[in-house]
Every structure is written in structure tokens, then in C-alpha cells.
Amino acid sequence: MAEKPEKIVFKTNTDEEIEFYVVEQTRINDVNYILVTDSMEDEAEAWILKETVNEEGASDVVYSEIEDETELEAISRVFSEILDDIDIEM
């Protein structure tokens, strides 16, 4: 039986809470990336988020969308290789 993906709750800048499923995660060049989706159904929307440093010594982890297109394409390819059965379209 396949393991159910972990669900994670994000708090936005406006303190709104949003739930996502964590499909996969990876670490490249000491940076953590996660692939999340809003649903586990076919054709669900997915985002690749990058862990960023918020404030020195802060206990909260901050994830943000990748703004650099080259970095996003490279990380998308990594997730595509890790997850052969998932097609990531940008």
C-alpha cells in the first residue's frame, strides 16, 4: 500500500492558513526544496517551494516560490527524475 503524503499547513503573510500535501522534497547545494500540491487528484496544481532564511535565529521555516526561471527549471528537472510517474509542467 502506498504511503499517504504528509500534509503541511502554511501561514501566509496575512496569517491565512493554507494546507498542502508534500509530494517530495530534496536538498541541493545546502538548500531545501519541496514539491507541494493542493490535492492528490489527477491534474492538481503543484508548486516547488524553496526554503529561505527569514531572520537569524528564527525558529519558523520560511518557504517561498522560486523567482529565478533558470533555478526553477533545474529543480523541476530534479523532481521529474525523482518522480518518474509525475509530469511537471511549468
C-alpha positions, 0 to 999 in steps of 0.5 A, spaced: 500 500 500 502 506 498 504 511 503 499 517 504 503 524 503 504 528 509 500 534 509 503 541 511 499 547 513 502 554 511 501 561 514 501 566 509 503 573 510 496 575 512 496 569 517 491 565 512 492 558 513 493 554 507 494 546 507 498 542 502 500 535 501 508 534 500 509 530 494 517 530 495 522 534 497 530 534 496 536 538 498 541 541 493 547 545 494 545 546 502 538 548 500 531 545 501 526 544 496 519 541 496 514 539 491 507 541 494 500 540 491 493 542 493 490 535 492 492 528 490 487 528 484 489 527 477 491 534 474 492 538 481 496 544 481 503 543 484 508 548 486 516 547 488 517 551 494 524 553 496 526 554 503 529 561 505 532 564 511 527 569 514 531 572 520 537 569 524 535 565 529 528 564 527 525 558 529 519 558 523 521 555 516 520 560 511 518 557 504 517 561 498 516 560 490 522 560 486 523 567 482 529 565 478 526 561 471 533 558 470 533 555 478 526 553 477 527 549 471 533 545 474 529 543 480 523 541 476 528 537 472 530 534 479 523 532 481 521 529 474 527 524 475 525 523 482 518 522 480 518 518 474 510 517 474 509 525 475 509 530 469 511 537 471 509 542 467 511 549 468 
